[in-house]
Amino acid sequence: MLAPHPSLLYVLINFHFRILHSPWKFAQHLCITYLLSLLAFSSMITILARDPGPVTSDKQEQSARHAEDMNVMEALLMGGDEDLHTPGKWCRKCWAPKPERAHHCSQCGRCVLKMDHHCIWLGHKCIGHRAYTSFLHFITCLTLLALYIAVICASVVYYAFNNPLSIDEATPVHAMMLFFAGAVITLVIGPFLLWHIYLVSTNQTTLESLSPFLLLRQIPELPEASPETRKLSNPPLEHELSYNQRRLVREAHGHIRLYDVGWRKNWAQVIGWSRPFGWVWRLALGGGGKGDGKSFPRNPRADELLARLAADLVDADRHR
């Protein structure tokens, strides 16, 4: 983020001070670019320095959850194919309880609350419950900064083509390089930002959105079927599904939003505001999400849709 600033200062000073004689425009562009840079840096530091979402805060909490969810003997007796992501289960890899929406990151070697993804571009850090708001703020500021620099420099290049004798040779070169750099970053990070805006609006994580078979860990107990015809476990495992059953799960994944409680409440939950127009403060300065990251309000229609999916899977199992 600091790399383009020397060239940007060169363009702003030469173009707005020496050519246009407009110190107000210079001050405006300088304040906006450095404000966006400062906000992006603050969010990046928060992502790198803050724990993305510890599953347990201390040994006492771990012991309490241990006694509540599963004892050590039950954890030891779990089979190798036991689901490690099911809410309320025990993670055999990091030896800790796994709350709802928590996932085990193989790169970090630990469970992360409401894990979104593991980001190799930000110090190989996980983006989880405590870091997601800062991550969203970071890519928003980065996209706006790149877009703003591209627009500023595009106007300089346009002026240079129309008034080649009134501007020096170096300024358009710097402006053109900054324009291409800003345009590329905008085209790369911009769609990523739009994708995460969609995820927040539907209250999904990247893992939940891209992994349709996570629904299998949420469906209720399968309806009764004869032992001769049933080929599925209860709950079913992904490798047991036939082609038609996999298609049913993928289609259901398209319209089952387990935690979607309306876009306003989704944004309030993820961004963490509770007052009118609190989202403006959060988007401007960043901050943390609401809740403890271990329990979340569910879509009231989710259980009905999951029960329908379970019935469809059993029906398809009879015709295999």
C-alpha positions as CSV (number, residue, x, y, z in Angstrom):
1,M,0.0,0.0,0.0
2,L,2.9,2.4,0.5
3,A,4.6,1.7,-2.8
4,P,2.5,4.1,-4.9
5,H,2.6,7.0,-2.5
6,P,5.9,8.6,-3.8
7,S,4.6,8.6,-7.3
8,L,1.2,9.8,-6.2
9,L,2.8,12.7,-4.3
10,Y,4.9,13.5,-7.4
11,V,1.8,13.6,-9.6
12,L,-0.3,15.6,-7.1
13,I,2.4,18.2,-6.5
14,N,3.3,18.6,-10.2
15,F,-0.2,18.6,-11.6
16,H,-2.3,20.4,-9.0
17,F,0.3,22.8,-7.6
18,R,2.5,23.7,-10.6
19,I,0.1,23.3,-13.5
20,L,-3.5,23.8,-12.2
21,H,-2.5,26.0,-9.3
22,S,-5.2,24.4,-7.2
23,P,-4.0,23.8,-3.6
24,W,-7.6,22.9,-2.5
25,K,-7.7,20.0,-5.0
26,F,-4.3,18.9,-3.9
27,A,-5.3,18.9,-0.2
28,Q,-8.6,17.1,-1.0
29,H,-6.8,14.3,-2.9
30,L,-4.0,14.1,-0.3
31,C,-6.4,13.8,2.6
32,I,-8.7,11.2,1.0
33,T,-5.8,8.9,-0.1
34,Y,-4.0,9.1,3.1
35,L,-7.2,8.6,5.2
36,L,-8.1,5.5,3.2
37,S,-4.5,4.3,3.6
38,L,-4.5,4.9,7.4
39,L,-7.9,3.0,7.7
40,A,-6.7,0.1,5.6
41,F,-3.5,-0.1,7.7
42,S,-5.4,0.0,11.0
43,S,-7.6,-2.9,9.9
44,M,-4.6,-4.9,8.6
45,I,-2.8,-4.5,11.9
46,T,-6.0,-5.6,13.7
47,I,-6.2,-8.7,11.5
48,L,-2.5,-9.6,12.1
49,A,-2.5,-8.9,15.8
50,R,-5.9,-10.2,17.0
51,D,-6.8,-13.8,17.5
52,P,-9.4,-14.6,14.8
53,G,-11.6,-16.5,17.3
54,P,-10.4,-18.7,20.2
55,V,-12.7,-21.6,20.8
56,T,-11.9,-21.6,24.6
57,S,-10.8,-18.6,26.6
58,D,-9.3,-20.5,29.6
59,K,-9.0,-23.9,31.1
60,Q,-12.1,-23.5,33.2
61,E,-14.3,-22.9,30.2
62,Q,-12.7,-25.8,28.4
63,S,-13.4,-28.1,31.3
64,A,-17.0,-26.9,31.6
65,R,-17.7,-27.4,27.9
66,H,-15.9,-30.7,28.1
67,A,-18.3,-31.9,30.8
68,E,-21.3,-30.5,28.9
69,D,-20.7,-31.8,25.4
70,M,-18.6,-35.0,25.6
71,N,-16.3,-36.7,28.0
72,V,-12.8,-37.8,27.2
73,M,-13.7,-41.5,26.8
74,E,-16.4,-40.7,24.3
75,A,-13.9,-38.5,22.3
76,L,-11.4,-41.3,22.3
77,L,-14.0,-43.8,21.1
78,M,-15.1,-41.7,18.2
79,G,-14.5,-43.3,14.8
80,G,-12.1,-42.0,12.3
81,D,-14.9,-40.8,10.0
82,E,-16.6,-38.9,12.8
83,D,-17.7,-35.5,11.7
84,L,-15.2,-32.9,13.1
85,H,-17.4,-29.9,12.2
86,T,-20.7,-30.9,13.7
87,P,-21.9,-28.2,16.1
88,G,-21.5,-29.2,19.7
89,K,-19.1,-32.0,19.0
90,W,-15.5,-32.5,20.2
91,C,-12.6,-31.8,17.9
92,R,-10.1,-34.7,18.1
93,K,-7.4,-32.7,16.4
94,C,-7.0,-29.8,18.8
95,W,-8.7,-31.6,21.7
96,A,-11.3,-28.9,22.4
97,P,-15.1,-28.5,22.1
98,K,-16.3,-27.2,18.7
99,P,-19.1,-24.6,18.9
100,E,-21.6,-23.9,16.2
101,R,-20.0,-22.7,12.9
102,A,-16.5,-23.3,14.2
103,H,-14.1,-25.2,11.9
104,H,-10.7,-26.7,12.3
105,C,-8.0,-25.0,10.2
106,S,-5.4,-27.5,9.0
107,Q,-2.9,-24.6,8.3
108,C,-3.1,-23.1,11.8
109,G,-3.7,-26.4,13.5
110,R,-6.6,-25.2,15.6
111,C,-10.3,-24.5,15.6
112,V,-11.5,-21.0,14.8
113,L,-14.9,-19.5,15.7
114,K,-17.1,-18.9,12.7
115,M,-14.1,-19.5,10.4
116,D,-14.5,-17.8,7.0
117,H,-11.2,-18.8,5.3
118,H,-7.5,-19.0,5.8
119,C,-5.8,-16.0,4.1
120,I,-2.2,-16.5,2.8
121,W,-1.9,-12.9,1.9
122,L,-2.3,-11.6,5.4
123,G,0.4,-13.3,7.3
124,H,-1.2,-16.8,6.8
125,K,-3.9,-15.8,9.3
126,C,-7.4,-17.3,9.6
127,I,-10.3,-14.9,9.1
128,G,-12.8,-15.8,11.9
129,H,-15.4,-14.2,14.1
130,R,-13.1,-11.6,15.8
131,A,-11.2,-10.7,12.6
132,Y,-13.9,-10.8,9.8
133,T,-15.2,-7.2,10.4
134,S,-11.7,-5.9,10.1
135,F,-11.1,-8.0,7.0
136,L,-14.2,-6.6,5.4
137,H,-13.2,-3.1,6.4
138,F,-9.7,-3.7,5.0
139,I,-10.7,-4.8,1.5
140,T,-13.3,-2.0,1.4
141,C,-10.7,0.6,2.1
142,L,-8.2,-1.0,-0.3
143,T,-10.7,-1.1,-3.1
144,L,-11.8,2.5,-2.6
145,L,-8.1,3.6,-2.4
146,A,-7.2,1.9,-5.6
147,L,-10.3,3.2,-7.4
148,Y,-9.7,6.7,-6.2
149,I,-6.0,6.7,-7.3
150,A,-7.0,5.3,-10.7
151,V,-9.6,8.0,-11.2
152,I,-7.2,10.8,-10.2
153,C,-4.5,9.5,-12.5
154,A,-6.8,8.9,-15.4
155,S,-7.7,12.6,-15.3
156,V,-4.0,13.5,-15.3
157,V,-3.3,11.3,-18.3
158,Y,-6.4,12.7,-20.1
159,Y,-5.1,16.3,-19.5
160,A,-1.6,15.3,-20.7
161,F,-2.9,14.0,-24.0
162,N,-4.9,17.1,-24.6
163,N,-2.3,19.6,-23.4
164,P,1.1,18.0,-24.1
165,L,3.0,21.2,-24.1
166,S,1.9,22.4,-20.7
167,I,3.0,19.4,-18.7
168,D,6.4,17.8,-18.1
169,E,7.3,14.3,-19.5
170,A,7.6,12.5,-16.1
171,T,4.2,13.3,-14.6
172,P,2.1,11.5,-17.2
173,V,4.4,8.5,-17.0
174,H,3.9,8.3,-13.2
175,A,0.1,8.9,-13.6
176,M,-0.2,6.2,-16.2
177,M,1.6,3.6,-14.1
178,L,-0.5,4.5,-11.1
179,F,-3.7,4.3,-13.2
180,F,-2.9,0.8,-14.4
181,A,-1.9,-0.4,-10.9
182,G,-5.1,1.1,-9.4
183,A,-7.3,-0.4,-12.1
184,V,-5.8,-3.9,-11.7
185,I,-6.2,-3.8,-7.9
186,T,-9.8,-2.6,-8.3
187,L,-10.6,-5.3,-10.8
188,V,-9.0,-8.0,-8.5
189,I,-10.1,-6.9,-5.1
190,G,-13.4,-5.3,-6.2
191,P,-15.2,-8.5,-7.1
192,F,-13.9,-10.1,-3.9
193,L,-15.4,-7.3,-1.9
194,L,-18.7,-7.7,-3.8
195,W,-18.6,-11.4,-3.0
196,H,-18.2,-10.8,0.7
197,I,-21.0,-8.1,0.7
198,Y,-23.2,-10.9,-0.7
199,L,-22.0,-13.3,2.0
200,V,-22.7,-10.8,4.8
201,S,-26.2,-10.0,3.3
202,T,-27.1,-13.7,3.4
203,N,-25.1,-14.4,6.7
204,Q,-22.8,-17.0,5.2
205,T,-19.1,-17.7,5.5
206,T,-16.9,-18.6,2.6
207,L,-16.7,-22.2,3.8
208,E,-20.5,-22.4,4.2
209,S,-21.1,-20.9,0.8
210,L,-18.6,-23.1,-1.1
211,S,-19.3,-26.4,0.8
212,P,-22.8,-27.6,0.1
213,F,-22.3,-30.9,1.9
214,L,-21.9,-29.1,5.2
215,L,-25.7,-29.2,5.2
216,L,-25.4,-32.9,6.0
217,R,-24.1,-32.0,9.4
218,Q,-27.2,-29.9,10.1
219,I,-30.0,-32.1,8.9
220,P,-32.3,-33.8,11.6
221,E,-32.5,-37.5,12.2
222,L,-33.5,-39.3,9.0
223,P,-37.0,-40.7,8.7
224,E,-37.5,-44.4,9.4
225,A,-36.7,-46.8,6.7
226,S,-36.2,-50.6,6.5
227,P,-32.7,-51.8,7.2
228,E,-32.7,-53.7,3.8
229,T,-33.2,-50.5,1.8
230,R,-31.3,-48.0,3.9
231,K,-27.7,-47.4,2.7
232,L,-27.2,-44.1,4.6
233,S,-25.8,-43.4,8.0
234,N,-27.7,-41.2,10.4
235,P,-26.7,-38.5,9.8
236,P,-25.5,-39.3,6.2
237,L,-21.9,-39.0,5.2
238,E,-20.9,-37.4,1.9
239,H,-19.2,-40.5,0.4
240,E,-22.4,-42.5,0.9
241,L,-24.5,-40.3,-1.4
242,S,-25.4,-41.3,-4.9
243,Y,-25.3,-38.9,-7.8
244,N,-29.0,-38.0,-7.4
245,Q,-28.6,-37.5,-3.7
246,R,-25.6,-35.2,-4.3
247,R,-27.7,-33.2,-6.7
248,L,-30.4,-32.9,-4.1
249,V,-28.0,-31.6,-1.6
250,R,-26.5,-29.1,-4.0
251,E,-29.9,-27.8,-5.0
252,A,-31.0,-27.5,-1.4
253,H,-27.8,-25.6,-0.6
254,G,-28.9,-23.0,-3.1
255,H,-31.9,-21.9,-1.1
256,I,-31.3,-23.1,2.5
257,R,-29.7,-20.2,4.5
258,L,-29.3,-21.5,8.0
259,Y,-28.4,-18.2,9.6
260,D,-30.1,-15.7,7.3
261,V,-32.4,-13.6,9.5
262,G,-32.9,-10.8,7.0
263,W,-30.2,-8.5,5.5
264,R,-30.6,-5.8,8.0
265,K,-30.1,-8.1,11.0
266,N,-27.4,-10.0,9.1
267,W,-25.3,-6.8,8.7
268,A,-26.0,-5.7,12.3
269,Q,-24.8,-9.1,13.5
270,V,-21.7,-9.2,11.4
271,I,-20.6,-5.6,11.5
272,G,-21.7,-5.2,15.1
273,W,-24.0,-2.1,15.3
274,S,-27.0,-1.7,17.5
275,R,-27.9,2.0,17.0
276,P,-29.5,3.7,14.0
277,F,-26.8,4.4,11.3
278,G,-24.3,2.6,13.5
279,W,-23.2,0.8,10.3
280,V,-21.7,4.1,9.1
281,W,-19.4,4.2,12.1
282,R,-18.4,0.6,11.6
283,L,-17.7,0.8,7.9
284,A,-15.8,4.0,8.5
285,L,-13.6,2.9,11.4
286,G,-14.0,-0.8,11.5
287,G,-14.7,-2.8,14.7
288,G,-15.8,-6.2,15.9
289,G,-18.9,-8.2,15.4
290,K,-21.7,-8.9,17.9
291,G,-22.0,-12.0,20.1
292,D,-19.5,-14.5,21.4
293,G,-19.1,-16.3,18.1
294,K,-20.4,-19.6,19.6
295,S,-24.2,-19.3,19.1
296,F,-26.1,-17.6,16.4
297,P,-29.8,-17.0,15.6
298,R,-31.1,-19.3,13.0
299,N,-33.4,-18.8,10.0
300,P,-36.9,-19.9,11.3
301,R,-37.5,-21.8,8.0
302,A,-34.2,-23.6,8.1
303,D,-35.4,-26.6,10.2
304,E,-38.4,-27.2,7.9
305,L,-36.2,-27.1,4.8
306,L,-33.6,-29.4,6.4
307,A,-36.3,-31.9,7.3
308,R,-37.6,-31.8,3.8
309,L,-34.1,-32.5,2.5
310,A,-33.7,-35.4,4.9
311,A,-37.0,-36.9,3.6
312,D,-35.9,-36.5,0.0
313,L,-32.5,-38.2,0.7
314,V,-34.3,-41.2,2.2
315,D,-36.7,-41.3,-0.7
316,A,-33.9,-41.3,-3.2
317,D,-32.1,-43.9,-1.1
318,R,-35.0,-46.4,-1.6
319,H,-34.7,-46.1,-5.4
320,R,-30.9,-46.7,-5.6
